[in-house]
Amino acid sequence: MLGFQPPAIGEEEIAAVAETLRSGWLTTGPRAAELERRFAELVEAEHVLAVASGTAALHLALLAVGVEPGDEVITSPITWPATANVIVHAGAKPVFADVHDSDLNIDPEHVARLVTERTKAIMPVDLAGQPADLDPLLAHGIPVIEDAAHAAESYYRGRKVGSIAAATCFSLYATKNIAAGEGGLISTNDAAIAAAIENLRLMRRGDGSLYDIVVPGYKANLSDVLASIALVQLDKLEAHGEIRRRQFAAYDEGVADLDGIEPLARDPRDTHAYHLYVVRIDAEAAGGTRDEYQRLLAEENIATSIHFLPVHRLTAYRELFPDQPPLPVADKAGEEVLSLPLSPAHSDEDIADAVAALRRVHASLTR
Ligand SMILES: Cc1ncc(COP(=O)(O)O)c(C=O)c1O
């Protein structure tokens, strides 16, 4: 089976972990601090805070901008459920806006119609590595918490993702462009947001045996063991990105003449992070549904994935928030999206195999 998104981990990461274990410092320490410093340089932000996951990053960022029970937060339904879950964790109500048909990122015009006096934050998602259209969201003057789990290397209109929103949240999950297994990073240029997250993510004893806390904080810090993996992955970011860019080009060429199979749009004004290669499968033109394609590709030993099923259609959200307005673009996309194998751990031949299998499946369904 050709794996969907196997991690690209080498001897350097293994050596870094061994060195960290030998250092005697297992929890948050000098390597996490070094990761924050280096990531701040990468994303051109004043403050970066390392946390336990991308989910924790989003949760603490919402709390840091003051989201409370009774508030509303507008977000995209085409995301991993974590983006919406943290709104619920903060006691607020997720309000889903529909997405653009082209790139499946949140539609700012729909957002504008959903803003009320209870809206305390807007959470766009940079799906697959394509930045959301941030300027019209920022224009509301409401804190934007950007879910950049897919967008470590992205630029929006020439500005680095991570330096634009009130807080930008990245993930170090096993499949991500910087993969530590688990972990998250929050970047912000707002000292007050950074200070709030610092207090929330970990209770420290500080110096001496007497201690005090100013907020009842969480345990959401990043261990140095994981930070040491992320540091090596940062060294490899450019080389890995170049491999994924080549894989995108191979897929673009391979699907260009396939009726009913269309990759998500990439805006030439922006820099894409090439995190996921997502195609939409129009069942009528492609001769089969997304689910049929996924099954037939699995029979060809090609693993695929789905990014994403609309969050408002999942059981928890249907039960908690049954009065969802229709989101026709997201609903249709949820039935059509399919993500193809992509990873720096894959060779050019692996991707050629995936393209050939997709073309065989397409030929068998459209003949
Ligand atoms: C769009 C998106 N947001 C948030 C997350 C949550 O990140 P984590 O798994 O690090 O908690 C993920 C991925 O896992 C994601 O894909």
Ligand as a Chemical Component Dictionary entry (heavy atoms), coordinates in Angstrom:
data_LIG
# 
_chem_comp.id                   LIG 
_chem_comp.type                 NON-POLYMER 
_chem_comp.pdbx_formal_charge   0 
_chem_comp.three_letter_code    LIG 
# 
loop_
_chem_comp_atom.comp_id 
_chem_comp_atom.atom_id 
_chem_comp_atom.alt_atom_id 
_chem_comp_atom.type_symbol 
_chem_comp_atom.charge 
_chem_comp_atom.model_Cartn_x 
_chem_comp_atom.model_Cartn_y 
_chem_comp_atom.model_Cartn_z 
_chem_comp_atom.pdbx_ordinal 
LIG C1 C1 C 0 -7.088 22.275 9.756  1  
LIG C2 C2 C 0 -6.625 21.686 11.055 2  
LIG N1 N1 N 0 -6.838 22.352 12.196 3  
LIG C3 C3 C 0 -6.443 21.880 13.381 4  
LIG C4 C4 C 0 -5.786 20.669 13.490 5  
LIG C5 C5 C 0 -5.423 20.179 14.842 6  
LIG O1 O1 O 0 -4.050 20.012 15.008 7  
LIG P1 P1 P 0 -3.507 18.915 16.059 8  
LIG O2 O2 O 0 -3.759 17.577 15.476 9  
LIG O3 O3 O 0 -2.038 19.235 16.164 10 
LIG O4 O4 O 0 -4.207 19.142 17.341 11 
LIG C6 C6 C 0 -5.535 19.929 12.317 12 
LIG C7 C7 C 0 -4.840 18.656 12.269 13 
LIG O5 O5 O 0 -4.603 17.796 12.866 14 
LIG C8 C8 C 0 -5.966 20.443 11.081 15 
LIG O6 O6 O 0 -5.771 19.752 9.941  16 
# 
loop_
_chem_comp_bond.comp_id 
_chem_comp_bond.atom_id_1 
_chem_comp_bond.atom_id_2 
_chem_comp_bond.value_order 
_chem_comp_bond.pdbx_ordinal 
LIG C1 C2 SING 1  
LIG C2 N1 SING 2  
LIG C2 C8 DOUB 3  
LIG N1 C3 DOUB 4  
LIG C3 C4 SING 5  
LIG C4 C5 SING 6  
LIG C4 C6 DOUB 7  
LIG C5 O1 SING 8  
LIG O1 P1 SING 9  
LIG P1 O2 DOUB 10 
LIG P1 O3 SING 11 
LIG P1 O4 SING 12 
LIG C6 C7 SING 13 
LIG C6 C8 SING 14 
LIG C7 O5 DOUB 15 
LIG C8 O6 SING 16 
# 
